[in-house]
Amino acid sequence: MSRSRTVSSALRRASIALLLTLFIYAMIWLLRFLYPRQSPLGNVLGFASVFAASYLVVYGLAWARKKLLWSLRNQMGAAYIFIAVVPVLLLLTMAGLAAYLLYWQIGSYVLYNEVQTRVQRVANLAAALSTSLAVESAATGHPATSLPVPGPTQGVVDSARNDLPGLQIEIGGGRDLLARTHSSEASGFRGIVFSGGKLSLEAVAVRVAGGGQASVLVSAPVTPELLELLSPELGTIHFLVMRPVAGDSVPGEIATLNGEKMVLVDRVATSRPEPRAVNLFDKQIQGITDLKLIDMDQGSSSGNEARLRASFLTRASQLNRLLFGPFGESGSTAVALLLVVGVVFLVLELAALITGIVLTRSITSSVDHLYLATQHVQSGDLAFRVQVKQKDELGALGESFNSMVQSISNLIVEQRERQRLENELAIAREVQTQLFPREVPHVPGIELEAICRPARLVSGDYYDFMRIGPARLAIALADISGKGISSALLMASLQAALRSELMRDGREAEPVLPSTAEIVSHLNRHLFLNTSEERYATLFLAIYDAQTRRLSYTNAGHLPPLYIADGRVQKLATDDTVIGLFGNVQFHEAAIDIAPDSLLVVYSDGMTDSENARGELFGTDRLGEVAQRSQRLSPQEIAAAMLKSAEQWSASAEQGDDMTVVVARFYEPSKPANGQELTVASGAPSAFPG
């Protein structure tokens, strides 16, 4: 980041230095324009300025690409300008320039042709006069210079004076003009001559007849009256006679012609007013043409001969009269039709331009709104929505974006709710963990282990151990209907009610065992009154008396526990219904005598309902077989082996139901299996030797 800032700062300083260079060079150029003097420093700065200008152009393009063309709208606008607007402007410019040059060429041709027509008329008059004089001189024998203008040509002369005001005829003249132009007597001379500071149209004709010679010089001065007779469609006409000069000290107007300084020697112009425009497209046309001029006031080898520049100032409509005049009314119609077609084309191009701009703005506006929406979403504002104004693909994209943002918002709300529930479940799991026995009570002749593996964060299975007096132990395992928090809450209620029943009226000190059927009946009444109709639980409750080695129990709808002794498996059941579903139910109590080295396995249906790939249940028989094979192991190892067998049977990553197993191993305290005295510490039962 720091390196990028350093580079940007260096480029900024370089740009400022180059701008300063351009400014200094501009000041020097201005001073040189006001005070023309050559300066070496100016050349150096000129080179530096070219370099600076090139760099600034490249830098400016890069800056425009980065800043101005970053937006898609600007990119589309620039693309449309370069694709549509610029070519049209170039075409219009080229068309206008071509039309201007065409009118310029037409006007210059007409002006040149008008001048040459009058020069030719002067030449024709000179030829006619010289021929008549030669014939007259041959007939009379008098020199041609002494003869008057022949009568037959007088009418021609008078007619020529109408088109050539100030026409002059000199019989016997023009020899110097022939010599200057190196023209032969046979061919004569005709052209524009500047002599004595005056501009004129002159022609020299020489004829030989009967041994005599007749030369005639006819000249017509170029005056405003003569220019007024030229084509009126050319508007204002100027004839400028200019002569090259070496310095700026020559009096007169100085102009630059083809890089050469010229001084104005003579000017002849018409008094016509500038033509007015007849419509919006009737532009002013200013044309210039150079005419050949013979400068008799300067030597032929001086290199300082005068030059004639003829210019005109007119309108396109005036020149159209020359172009389409021969067509009459159809010519005007053609011009009008051309203008109408041009206007139609311009209107169509303008409509196409407006359509392109509207479509471009529609596209770029949608993209801009989408980008703005992404910025809002990125900042966490999920309530922002894209404004959908058009019914097209971009509009559908905007609606999809809004739908996506709404889905994301819903997912976030659901995730927060799920997180809240998970937090609550974690708290419930922690509370439920506290409800399970923290330590195994010590009663002589029995060794206990219990494992509960919930299908979810909290379990619907409940097991408990509670010591009643010095030699009695209550064992309970319940399976609450349903899963999740509701089952965990019902489990907590059942645990509180059960412990309350076992400790009621100080039963820990009672010499007579309490009836398990009575306790279960009270629990049934409690759940029935304090839960909804569909909530119930299965319960196995047993009380073991270590002195009498007798186990009393009541099975309220629970799977029959397995009692394993002498290699035989006995199922403990009393055929009683579940608790909490009916109000007045009579429960029964059963009892068995416990043999040494016997095993009691109490389990929930999650152990036996595990299915394999073929849909076969693990079942009670397989559970009993695992218990029998592991009978000589410790209760911890037996419980772990049973859970492992049930999980391997299902081979499923997801556990379908809570799996709980309680293992009680009975022994004679005075005669342990390994012949040693056996003691069981509270909360940490020792392993029974295998």
VEXMAR-682124 format. One line per 5 residues: number of its first residue (from 1); their letters; for each residue x, y, z of C-alpha. Coordinates in Angstrom, 1 decimal, padded with zeros to 4 digits, always signed. Each point is the difference from the previous one (the first is absolute). Layout:
VEXMAR-682124
NUM> A> X:Y:Z; ...
***
This chain:
VEXMAR-682124
1> MSRSR> +000.0:+000.0:+000.0; +002.8:+002.4:+000.9; +001.8:-000.8:-003.3; -003.1:+000.8:-002.0; -000.4:+003.3:+001.8
6> TVSSA> +003.6:+000.9:-000.7; -000.4:-000.7:-003.7; -003.2:+002.0:-000.2; +001.7:+003.0:+001.8; +002.9:-000.2:-002.4
11> LRRAS> -002.3:+000.0:-003.0; -001.9:+003.0:+001.4; +003.2:+002.0:+000.5; +001.2:-000.9:-003.5; -003.3:+001.2:-001.5
16> IALLL> +000.2:+003.3:+001.9; +003.6:+000.5:-001.3; -001.1:-000.7:-003.6; -002.9:+002.3:+000.2; +002.4:+002.7:+001.3
21> TLFIY> +002.2:-000.7:-003.0; -002.9:+000.5:-002.4; -001.0:+003.2:+001.7; +003.6:+001.4:-000.3; +000.2:-001.0:-003.7
26> AMIWL> -003.4:+001.7:-000.6; +001.3:+003.2:+001.5; +003.2:-000.1:-002.0; -002.0:-000.7:-003.2; -002.2:+003.1:+000.8
31> LRFLY> +003.1:+002.1:+000.6; +001.5:-001.2:-003.3; -003.3:+000.8:-001.8; +000.1:+003.5:+001.4; +003.7:+000.5:-000.2
36> PRQSP> +001.3:-002.3:-002.8; +003.5:-001.1:+001.1; +001.6:-003.4:-000.1; +000.9:-001.5:+003.3; +001.9:-003.3:+000.6
41> LGNVL> -001.8:-000.4:+003.3; -003.3:+000.1:-002.0; +001.1:-003.0:-002.1; +000.9:-002.0:+003.1; -003.3:+000.9:+001.6
46> GFASV> -001.8:-000.8:-003.2; +001.4:-003.5:+000.0; -000.8:-000.4:+003.7; -003.5:+001.2:-000.7; -000.6:-002.5:-002.7
51> FAASY> +001.2:-002.7:+002.4; -002.2:+001.4:+002.8; -003.0:+000.2:-002.3; +000.4:-003.6:-001.1; +000.4:-001.2:+003.6
56> LVVYG> -003.0:+002.0:+001.1; -002.1:-001.4:-002.8; +000.9:-003.6:+001.0; -000.4:+000.7:+003.7; -003.4:+001.7:-000.7
61> LAWAR> -001.2:-002.9:-002.0; +001.0:-002.4:+002.8; -001.6:+002.2:+002.6; -003.2:+000.2:-002.0; +000.0:-003.8:-000.5
66> KKLLW> +000.4:-000.5:+003.8; -002.3:+002.8:+001.3; -002.5:+000.8:-002.7; -000.4:-003.3:-001.7; -000.2:-002.1:+003.1
71> SLRNQ> -003.7:+000.3:+000.0; -001.8:-002.3:-002.5; -002.3:+002.9:-000.8; +002.9:+002.2:-001.1; +001.5:-002.9:-001.9
76> MGAAY> -003.2:-000.6:-001.9; -000.4:+003.7:-000.6; +003.6:+000.3:-001.3; -000.5:-003.1:-002.2; -003.2:+001.4:-001.4
81> IFIAV> +001.7:+003.4:-000.7; +002.9:-001.6:-001.8; -002.3:-002.5:-001.9; -002.9:+002.3:-000.9; +000.6:+003.7:+000.7
86> VPVLL> +003.6:+000.4:-001.1; -000.4:-001.7:-003.4; -003.2:+002.0:-000.7; +001.8:+003.3:+001.0; +002.9:-001.0:-002.2
91> LLTMA> -002.3:-000.8:-002.9; -001.8:+003.3:+000.4; +003.3:+001.8:+000.3; +001.3:-001.7:-003.1; -003.3:+000.7:-001.8
96> GLAAY> +000.1:+003.6:+001.0; +003.7:+000.4:-001.0; -000.6:-001.8:-003.3; -003.0:+002.2:-000.7; +002.0:+003.1:+000.8
101> LLYWQ> +002.9:-001.1:-002.2; -002.4:-000.8:-002.7; -001.6:+003.4:+000.1; +003.4:+001.6:+000.3; +001.1:-001.9:-003.1
106> IGSYV> -003.2:+000.9:-001.9; +000.3:+003.7:+000.9; +003.7:+000.1:-000.8; -000.7:-001.7:-003.4; -002.8:+002.4:-000.8
111> LYNEV> +002.1:+003.0:+001.0; +003.0:-001.3:-002.0; -002.3:-000.8:-003.0; -001.6:+003.5:+000.2; +003.4:+001.7:-000.1
116> QTRVQ> +001.4:-002.3:-002.7; -003.2:+000.7:-002.1; +000.7:+003.7:+000.1; +003.6:-000.5:-000.7; -001.0:-002.1:-003.0
121> RVANL> -002.4:+002.7:-001.1; +002.8:+002.6:+000.1; +002.2:-002.4:-002.0; -002.8:-000.6:-002.5; -000.5:+003.7:-000.4
126> AAALS> +003.7:+000.6:-000.5; +000.2:-002.8:-002.6; -003.0:+001.4:-001.9; +001.4:+003.6:+000.0; +003.5:-001.2:-001.1
131> TSLAV> -001.5:-002.0:-002.8; -002.2:+002.9:-001.2; +003.0:+002.4:+000.2; +002.3:-002.4:-001.9; -002.6:-000.4:-002.7
136> ESAAT> -000.6:+003.8:-000.2; +003.7:+000.7:+000.0; +000.6:-002.5:-002.8; -002.8:+001.5:-002.0; +000.9:+003.6:+000.4
141> GHPAT> +003.7:-000.3:+000.3; +000.0:+002.2:+003.1; +001.7:-001.2:+003.2; -002.3:-001.6:+002.5; +000.9:+002.5:+002.7
146> SLPVP> -001.4:+002.9:-002.1; -003.3:-001.7:-000.6; -003.1:+000.6:+002.2; -002.0:-002.9:+001.4; -001.7:-001.6:-002.9
151> GPTQG> -003.6:+000.6:-000.3; -001.2:-003.6:-000.1; +001.6:-000.6:+003.4; -001.3:+003.1:+001.7; -003.2:-001.8:+001.0
156> VVDSA> +002.1:-002.7:+001.6; +002.0:+002.5:+001.9; -003.1:+001.8:+001.3; -001.6:-003.3:+001.0; +003.2:-001.0:+001.9
161> RNDLP> +000.0:+003.4:+001.9; -003.2:-001.1:+001.6; +001.6:-003.0:+001.6; +003.5:+001.5:+000.4; -000.4:+003.5:+001.5
166> GLQIE> +002.9:+002.3:-000.8; +001.1:-002.1:-003.0; +003.0:+001.6:-001.8; +001.4:-000.8:-003.5; +003.6:+000.8:-001.0
171> IGGGR> +000.9:-000.6:-003.6; +003.7:-001.0:-000.4; +000.5:-000.6:+003.8; +000.8:-003.0:+002.0; +003.5:-000.7:-001.3
176> DLLAR> +001.5:+000.3:+003.5; -002.6:-002.4:+001.4; +000.9:-002.5:-002.6; +003.6:+000.3:+000.7; -000.5:-000.3:+003.8
181> THSSE> -002.1:-003.1:-000.3; +002.2:-001.5:-002.8; -003.1:-000.3:-002.2; +000.2:-000.3:-003.7; -001.8:+002.4:-002.3
186> ASGFR> -001.9:-002.8:-001.5; -001.4:-001.2:+003.3; -000.4:+003.4:+001.6; -000.7:+000.5:+003.7; -003.0:+000.0:+002.3
191> GIVFS> -000.1:+000.2:+003.8; -000.1:+002.1:+003.1; +002.6:+002.7:+000.2; +001.1:+002.2:+002.9; +001.6:+003.1:-001.5
196> GGKLS> +000.5:+003.5:+001.4; -001.7:-001.1:+003.3; -003.1:-000.9:-001.9; -001.6:-003.3:-000.7; -001.5:-000.8:-003.4
201> LEAVA> -001.1:-002.6:-002.4; +002.2:+000.3:-003.1; +000.4:-001.8:-003.3; +002.5:+000.6:-002.9; -000.7:-001.3:-003.6
206> VRVAG> +002.3:+000.4:-003.0; -001.1:-000.6:-003.6; +002.0:+000.1:-003.3; -001.8:+000.8:-003.2; +001.4:+001.1:-003.4
211> GGQAS> +003.5:+000.7:+001.4; -001.5:+002.1:+002.8; -000.3:-000.7:+003.7; -002.8:+001.0:+002.3; +000.4:-000.4:+003.8
216> VLVSA> -002.8:+000.9:+002.5; +000.1:+000.3:+003.8; -003.4:-000.2:+001.6; -000.2:+000.5:+003.8; -002.9:+000.2:+002.5
221> PVTPE> +000.9:+001.3:+003.4; -001.0:-002.2:+003.0; -002.3:+002.4:+001.8; -002.9:-000.5:+002.4; -002.3:+000.6:-002.9
226> LLELL> +001.6:-002.9:-001.9; -000.3:-002.3:+003.1; -003.6:+000.9:+000.4; -000.7:-001.5:-003.4; +001.4:-003.4:+001.1
231> SPELG> -002.4:-002.7:+001.1; -002.2:+001.5:+002.7; -000.3:-003.4:+001.8; +003.6:+000.5:+001.1; -000.9:+002.8:+002.4
236> TIHFL> +002.7:+002.3:+001.1; +003.1:-000.3:-002.2; +003.5:+001.3:+000.9; +003.1:+000.1:-002.2; +003.2:+000.4:+002.0
241> VMRPV> +003.3:+000.8:-001.6; +002.9:-001.0:+002.4; +003.7:+000.2:-000.4; +002.6:-002.0:+002.0; +002.1:+002.1:+002.5
246> AGDSV> +003.1:-000.8:+002.0; -000.7:+001.9:+003.2; -002.8:+001.5:+002.1; +001.0:+003.6:-000.7; -001.9:+000.3:-003.3
251> PGEIA> -003.1:+002.2:+000.3; -003.3:-001.7:-000.7; -002.0:-003.0:+001.2; +002.3:-003.1:+000.5; -001.4:-003.5:-000.2
256> TLNGE> +001.5:-003.5:-000.2; -000.6:-002.0:-003.2; +001.3:-003.6:+000.0; +002.5:+000.9:+002.7; +001.3:+003.1:-001.9
261> KMVLV> -000.6:+003.6:+001.1; -002.0:+002.1:-002.5; -000.9:+003.7:-000.1; -003.3:+001.1:-001.4; +000.7:+002.1:-003.1
266> DRVAT> -003.5:+000.5:-001.5; -003.6:-001.0:+001.0; -003.0:+000.0:-002.2; -003.4:-001.1:+001.5; -003.7:+000.1:-000.8
271> SRPEP> -002.5:+002.0:+002.0; -002.4:-002.9:+000.2; -001.4:-000.6:+003.5; +000.6:-003.4:+001.6; -002.7:-002.4:-001.0
276> RAVNL> -002.5:-000.9:+002.8; -000.8:-003.5:+001.1; -003.3:-001.4:-001.2; -000.1:-002.8:+002.5; +001.9:-001.5:+002.9
281> FDKQI> +002.2:-002.2:-002.3; +000.9:+002.9:-002.3; +003.5:+000.5:+001.2; +002.5:+002.6:-001.1; +002.5:-001.1:-002.7
286> QGITD> +003.3:+001.8:-000.3; +002.2:-001.1:-002.9; +003.4:+001.0:-001.2; +001.7:-000.7:-003.4; +003.3:+001.2:-001.4
291> LKLID> +000.1:+001.5:-003.5; +003.0:+000.3:-002.3; +001.3:+003.5:+000.0; +002.6:+001.8:-002.1; +001.8:+002.6:+002.1
296> MDQGS> +001.3:+002.6:-002.4; +001.2:+002.3:+002.8; +002.7:-002.5:+001.1; +002.8:-001.7:-002.0; -000.6:-003.5:-001.2
301> SSGNE> +003.0:-001.3:+001.9; -000.5:+002.0:+003.2; -001.9:-002.7:+001.8; -002.2:+002.7:+001.5; -002.9:-000.2:-002.4
306> ARLRA> -003.5:+000.7:+001.1; -002.6:-002.7:+000.5; -003.7:+000.2:-000.5; -002.4:-001.6:+002.5; -003.7:+000.1:-000.7
311> SFLTR> -002.5:-000.8:+002.8; -003.7:-000.1:+000.3; -002.5:+000.0:+002.9; -003.3:-001.5:-000.7; -002.6:-002.5:+001.3
316> ASQLN> -000.8:-003.6:-000.9; -003.4:+001.0:-001.3; +001.6:+002.3:-002.5; +002.2:-002.7:-001.3; -002.9:-002.4:-000.1
321> RLLFG> -001.6:+002.3:-002.5; +003.0:-000.6:-002.3; -000.2:-003.7:+000.6; -003.7:-000.6:-000.2; -001.1:+003.1:-002.0
326> PFGES> -000.1:-001.9:-003.3; -002.5:-002.5:+001.5; -002.5:+002.7:+000.8; -002.6:-000.8:+002.6; +001.2:-003.6:+000.2
331> GSTAV> +003.4:+001.2:+001.2; -001.6:+001.8:+003.0; -002.0:-003.1:+000.7; +003.1:-002.1:-000.1; +001.8:+002.3:+002.5
336> ALLLV> -003.0:+000.0:+002.3; -000.3:-003.8:-000.2; +003.7:-000.3:+000.8; -000.5:+002.2:+003.0; -003.0:-002.0:+001.1
341> VGVVF> +001.8:-003.3:-000.3; +002.9:+001.5:+002.0; -002.4:+001.2:+002.7; -001.7:-003.4:+000.1; +003.4:-001.8:+000.4
346> LVLEL> +001.0:+002.3:+002.8; -003.4:-000.6:+001.7; +000.5:-003.7:-000.3; +003.5:+000.2:+001.3; -001.2:+002.2:+002.9
351> AALIT> -002.7:-002.5:+000.8; +002.5:-002.9:-000.2; +002.3:+002.0:+002.3; -002.8:+000.7:+002.5; -001.1:-003.7:-000.1
356> GIVLT> +003.6:-001.2:+000.6; +000.3:+002.5:+002.9; -003.2:-001.2:+001.6; +000.9:-003.7:-000.4; +003.5:+000.7:+001.3
361> RSITS> -001.4:+001.9:+003.0; -002.5:-002.8:+000.6; +002.7:-002.7:+000.0; +002.6:+002.0:+002.0; -002.7:+001.2:+002.5
366> SVDHL> -000.9:-003.6:+000.7; +003.7:-001.0:+000.4; +000.6:+003.0:+002.2; -002.9:-000.8:+002.2; +001.2:-003.6:+000.3
371> YLATQ> +003.5:+001.2:+000.9; -001.4:+002.4:+002.6; -002.1:-002.8:+001.4; +003.1:-002.2:+000.3; +001.7:+002.8:+001.9
376> HVQSG> -002.9:+000.2:+002.4; +000.0:-003.7:+000.5; +003.7:+000.0:+000.5; -000.4:+002.6:+002.7; -002.7:-002.2:+001.7
381> DLAFR> -003.1:+001.9:-001.2; -002.1:-003.0:-001.0; -003.2:+002.2:-000.1; +001.2:+001.8:-003.1; -001.8:-001.0:-003.2
386> VQVKQ> +000.6:+000.7:-003.7; -002.6:+002.2:-001.7; -001.3:-002.0:-002.9; -001.6:+002.3:-002.6; +000.2:-002.0:-003.2
391> KDELG> -001.3:-003.3:-000.9; +002.9:-001.6:-001.8; +002.9:-002.3:+000.8; +001.7:+002.7:+002.1; -003.2:+000.5:+001.9
396> ALGES> -000.2:-003.7:+000.6; +003.6:+000.1:+001.2; -000.9:+002.7:+002.4; -003.0:-002.0:+001.3; +002.3:-003.0:+000.4
401> FNSMV> +002.5:+002.0:+001.9; -002.8:+001.3:+002.3; -001.2:-003.6:+000.5; +003.6:-001.1:+000.7; +000.5:+002.7:+002.6
406> QSISN> -003.4:-000.9:+001.6; +001.1:-003.6:+000.1; +003.3:+001.0:+001.6; -001.8:+002.1:+002.5; -002.4:-002.9:+000.8
411> LIVEQ> +003.0:-002.4:+000.3; +001.8:+002.4:+002.4; -003.2:+000.3:+002.1; -000.3:-003.8:+000.0; +003.6:-000.4:+000.8
416> RERQR> -000.3:+002.4:+002.9; -003.1:-001.9:+001.2; +001.9:-003.3:-000.5; +002.9:+001.4:+001.9; -002.3:+001.2:+002.8
421> LENEL> -001.6:-003.5:+000.2; +003.4:-001.6:+000.0; +001.1:+002.2:+002.8; -003.2:-000.9:+001.9; +000.6:-003.7:-000.8
426> AIARE> +003.6:+000.3:+001.2; -001.4:+001.5:+003.3; -002.6:-002.7:+000.1; +002.6:-002.6:-000.5; +002.1:+001.4:+002.7
431> VQTQL> -003.0:+000.1:+002.3; -000.9:-003.5:-001.0; +003.5:-001.3:+000.7; -000.4:+001.3:+003.5; -003.2:-002.1:+000.4
436> FPREV> +001.7:-003.3:-000.7; +001.7:-001.5:+003.0; +003.4:+001.6:+000.6; +001.3:-003.0:+001.8; -001.0:-003.6:+000.5
441> PHVPG> -001.3:-000.7:+003.5; +001.9:-002.7:+002.0; -002.2:-003.0:+000.9; +001.8:-003.3:+000.9; -000.4:-002.8:-002.5
446> IELEA> -000.8:+002.1:-003.1; +002.2:+001.8:-002.6; -001.7:+002.5:-002.4; +000.7:+001.7:-003.3; -002.3:+002.1:-002.3
451> ICRPA> +000.6:+001.6:-003.4; -002.4:+002.4:-001.7; +000.7:+001.1:-003.6; -002.7:+002.5:-001.2; -001.1:+000.3:-003.6
456> RLVSG> +000.0:+003.7:+000.4; +001.6:+002.5:+002.3; -002.4:-001.0:+002.8; -001.4:-003.4:+000.7; -003.5:-001.3:+000.6
461> DYYDF> +001.4:-002.9:+002.0; +000.4:+000.2:+003.7; +001.8:-002.3:+002.4; +000.7:+000.4:+003.7; +001.5:-001.7:+003.0
466> MRIGP> -001.1:+000.8:+003.5; +001.1:-001.5:+003.3; -002.8:-000.8:+002.5; +001.4:-000.8:+003.4; +003.3:-001.8:+000.5
471> ARLAI> -000.8:-003.1:-002.2; -002.6:+001.1:-002.5; +000.5:+001.4:-003.5; -002.7:+001.4:-002.4; +000.7:-000.5:-003.7
476> ALADI> -002.2:+001.9:-002.5; +000.1:+000.3:-003.8; -002.7:+001.9:-001.9; -000.5:+000.8:-003.7; -001.9:+003.3:-000.5
481> SGKGI> -002.2:+000.3:-003.1; +001.5:+002.2:-002.7; +003.4:+001.7:-000.2; +001.6:+003.3:+000.7; -000.7:+002.6:+002.6
486> SSALL> -003.6:-001.0:+000.8; +001.2:-003.5:+000.8; +002.8:+001.3:+002.1; -002.4:+002.2:+002.0; -002.3:-002.9:+000.6
491> MASLQ> +003.0:-002.1:+001.0; +000.9:+002.7:+002.6; -003.5:+000.0:+001.3; +000.0:-003.8:+000.2; +003.4:+000.0:+001.8
496> AALRS> -001.2:+002.5:+002.6; -003.2:-001.9:+000.6; +001.8:-003.4:+000.3; +002.6:+001.3:+002.5; -002.8:+001.7:+001.9
501> ELMRD> -001.9:-003.3:+000.2; +003.1:-002.0:+001.1; +000.9:+002.5:+002.8; -003.6:+000.8:+001.1; -000.6:-000.3:+003.7
506> GREAE> +003.6:-001.0:+000.6; -000.1:-003.3:-001.8; +003.8:-000.3:+000.2; -000.5:-001.2:+003.6; -003.0:-002.2:-000.6
511> PVLPS> +000.7:-003.7:+000.9; -002.7:-001.1:-002.5; +000.6:+000.3:-003.8; -002.3:+002.4:-001.7; -002.3:-001.4:-002.7
516> TAEIV> +001.3:+000.7:-003.5; -003.6:-000.2:-001.3; -001.1:+002.7:+002.4; +002.9:+002.3:-001.0; -000.7:-000.5:-003.7
521> SHLNR> -003.7:+000.6:+000.5; +000.8:+003.4:+001.7; +002.3:+000.8:-002.9; -002.7:-000.8:-002.5; -002.4:+002.2:+001.8
526> HLFLN> +002.5:+002.8:+000.1; +000.8:-000.1:-003.8; -003.7:-000.4:-000.9; -000.9:+003.2:+001.9; +002.9:+002.1:-001.1
531> TSEER> +000.6:-000.9:-003.7; -002.0:+000.1:-003.2; -002.1:-002.9:-001.1; +002.6:-001.3:-002.6; +002.9:+000.0:+002.5
536> YATLF> +001.0:-003.2:+001.7; +002.9:-002.1:+001.1; +001.1:-003.6:+000.4; +001.6:-000.8:+003.3; +001.8:-002.9:+001.7
541> LAIYD> +000.5:+000.5:+003.7; +001.8:-002.6:+002.2; +001.0:+000.0:+003.6; +002.8:-002.3:+001.1; +000.4:-001.2:+003.6
546> AQTRR> +003.6:-001.1:+000.6; -000.9:-001.7:+003.3; -002.7:-002.3:-001.5; +001.6:+000.0:-003.5; -003.5:+000.7:-001.4
551> LSYTN> -000.9:+002.2:-002.9; -003.5:+001.5:-000.1; -001.0:+001.8:-003.2; -002.9:+001.5:-002.0; +000.2:+000.2:-003.8
556> AGHLP> -002.4:+002.7:-001.3; +000.0:-000.7:-003.8; +003.8:-000.1:-000.2; +002.0:-002.6:-001.9; +000.6:-003.0:+002.3
561> PLYIA> +003.4:+000.2:+001.6; +002.3:-003.0:-000.3; +001.0:-002.0:+003.1; +002.8:-002.4:-000.7; +000.9:-002.7:+002.5
566> DGRVQ> +001.5:-003.5:-000.4; +000.1:+000.5:-003.8; -003.7:+000.7:-000.3; -001.7:+003.3:-001.0; -003.2:+001.1:+001.7
571> KLATD> -002.1:+002.9:-001.1; -001.5:+002.2:+002.8; -003.5:+001.2:-000.9; -003.2:+000.7:+001.9; -002.3:+000.7:-003.0
576> DTVIG> -000.9:+003.5:+001.3; -000.8:+003.0:-002.2; +002.1:+003.1:-000.5; -000.2:+002.9:+002.5; -001.6:+003.4:-000.7
581> LFGNV> -002.5:-001.2:-002.6; -002.9:-001.0:+002.3; -001.0:+001.3:+003.4; -001.1:-003.0:+002.0; +002.1:-003.0:-000.8
586> QFHEA> +000.9:-002.9:+002.3; +003.7:-001.0:-000.1; +001.5:-003.3:+001.2; +003.2:-000.9:+001.8; +002.1:-003.1:-000.7
591> AIDIA> +003.1:-001.3:+001.7; +002.9:-002.4:-000.6; +002.8:-001.4:+002.1; +003.4:+001.0:-001.2; +002.6:-002.7:-000.4
596> PDSLL> +003.7:+000.7:+000.4; +001.9:+000.9:-003.2; -003.2:+001.0:-001.7; -000.6:+002.9:-002.4; -002.8:+002.5:-000.4
601> VVYSD> -000.2:+001.9:-003.3; -002.6:+002.9:-000.3; -000.1:+001.7:-003.4; -002.1:+002.4:-002.1; -001.6:-000.8:-003.4
606> GMTDS> +002.8:+001.9:-001.8; +002.3:-003.0:+000.7; -002.3:-002.6:-001.6; -001.6:+002.1:-002.8; +003.3:+000.5:-001.9
611> ENARG> -000.5:-001.1:-003.6; +002.6:-001.4:-002.4; +000.1:+000.6:-003.8; -002.7:-002.7:-000.5; -002.4:+001.5:+002.5
616> ELFGT> +000.6:-002.6:+002.7; -000.2:+001.1:+003.6; +002.8:-000.7:+002.5; -002.5:-001.4:+002.4; -000.1:-001.2:+003.6
621> DRLGE> +001.5:-003.4:-000.8; +003.1:+001.3:-001.5; +000.4:+002.4:+002.9; -000.3:-002.9:+002.4; +002.6:-001.9:-001.9
626> VAQRS> +002.5:+002.8:+000.2; -000.8:+000.2:+003.8; +000.6:-003.7:+000.4; +003.3:+000.1:-001.9; +001.2:+002.9:+002.1
631> QRLSP> -001.4:-001.3:+003.4; +003.4:-000.5:+001.6; +001.1:+003.6:-000.9; -000.5:+003.1:+002.1; -003.3:+001.9:-000.3
636> QEIAA> +001.8:+002.8:-001.8; +001.3:-002.4:-002.6; -003.3:-001.7:-000.4; -001.9:+003.2:-000.5; +002.6:+001.2:-002.6
641> AMLKS> -000.1:-003.3:-001.8; -003.8:+000.1:-000.3; +000.0:+003.6:-001.4; +002.8:-000.9:-002.4; -001.9:-003.0:-001.3
646> AEQWS> -003.2:+002.0:-000.5; +001.9:+002.8:-001.9; +001.8:-002.5:-002.2; -003.3:-001.7:-000.8; -001.5:+003.2:-001.4
651> ASAEQ> +003.2:+001.3:-001.6; -001.8:+003.4:-000.4; +001.6:+003.4:+000.6; -003.2:+001.3:+001.5; -001.4:-001.4:+003.2
656> GDDMT> -003.7:-000.5:-000.2; -000.9:-000.1:+003.7; +001.5:+000.5:+003.5; +002.0:-003.0:+001.0; +000.2:-000.7:+003.8
661> VVVAR> +001.2:-003.1:+001.8; +000.4:-000.8:+003.7; +002.1:-003.0:+001.1; -000.2:-001.3:+003.6; +002.4:-002.8:+001.0
666> FYEPS> -000.9:-001.9:+003.3; +002.6:-001.8:+002.1; +000.6:-001.3:+003.5; +001.9:+002.7:+002.0; +001.8:-002.6:+002.1
671> KPANG> +001.0:-002.3:-002.9; +001.2:+002.0:-003.0; +000.6:-001.8:-003.3; +003.7:+000.2:+000.2; +000.2:-001.1:+003.6
676> QELTV> +000.9:+003.5:+001.3; -001.9:+002.4:+002.1; -001.9:+002.4:-002.3; -000.8:+003.6:+000.9; -001.8:+002.5:-002.2
681> ASGAP> +000.8:+003.7:+000.4; -002.9:+002.5:-000.3; -000.2:+001.4:-003.5; +002.7:-002.3:-001.4; -001.0:-003.7:-000.2
686> SAFPG> +003.0:-002.3:-000.5; +000.1:-002.4:-002.9; -001.2:-003.5:+000.8; +002.7:-002.5:-000.9; -000.8:-002.1:-003.0
***
